[in-house]
Amino acid sequence: MNDGVLLGADGRPRCPWSVAAADYVEYHDVEWGRPIRDDSGLFERLTLEGFQSGLSWLTILRKRESFRAAFAGFDIAAVAAFGALDRERLLADASIVRNRAKVDAAIANARAALALSDGLSSLIWRFASDSDAPVPVSSADIPTQTLESKALTKELKGRGFVFVGPTTAYALMQAAGLVNDHLRDCWARDPISA
């Protein structure tokens, strides 16, 4: 089985997960692995990674605009102020994933993020991986969690965040550019490294 890069419809070599659907191609080429340093952008990724747990990432991507509308554009202060009526509204919203634990986690995590004196970005970026890490050649070279993601999880949980294990934390690190897990021969790797 080839778990190295695959050619997309446009002939560009890409990470194999990204060629299964047009939504994946767009996300892979434009966003995945690009550094996100603003608090609301990181809160969005943290929330979406939490909602993705147990589901296809494609499901989350296709509902992303609905998530943005439902969660006030991922404005941390706005979500932190959500009360019982907002919670019920979210649980009744068929355009997002209606999972009570995940909805509660998003609200709790907004409150925890709001309480951070230096902001969410400052906390998360302290756990960026060493840039001298080996470059992955195939999907088999990419871990699902690392020492850094375990340490990030411990720090987040210690500050009141919930529903964020080391695998979710590592997916956040990948999505937000704390690590560059584009495969060595993926066309999108170099723009990130440059």
Sequence and secondary structure as in RCSB ss.txt:
>XXXX:A:sequence
MNDGVLLGADGRPRCPWSVAAADYVEYHDVEWGRPIRDDSGLFERLTLEGFQSGLSWLTILRKRESFRAAFAGFD
IAAVAAFGALDRERLLADASIVRNRAKVDAAIANARAALALSDGLSSLIWRFASDSDAPVPVSSADIPTQTLESK
ALTKELKGRGFVFVGPTTAYALMQAAGLVNDHLRDCWARDPISA
>XXXX:A:secstr
   S EE TTS EE GGGGSSHHHHHHHHHTTTS   SHHHHHHHHHHHHHHTTS HHHHHHTHHHHHHHTGGG 
HHHHHT  HHHHHHHHH TTS   HHHHHHHHHHHHHHHT SS HHHHHHTT   TTS   SSGGG  S  HHHH
HHHHHHHHTT  S  HHHHHHHHHHTTSS  S TT TTHHHHH 
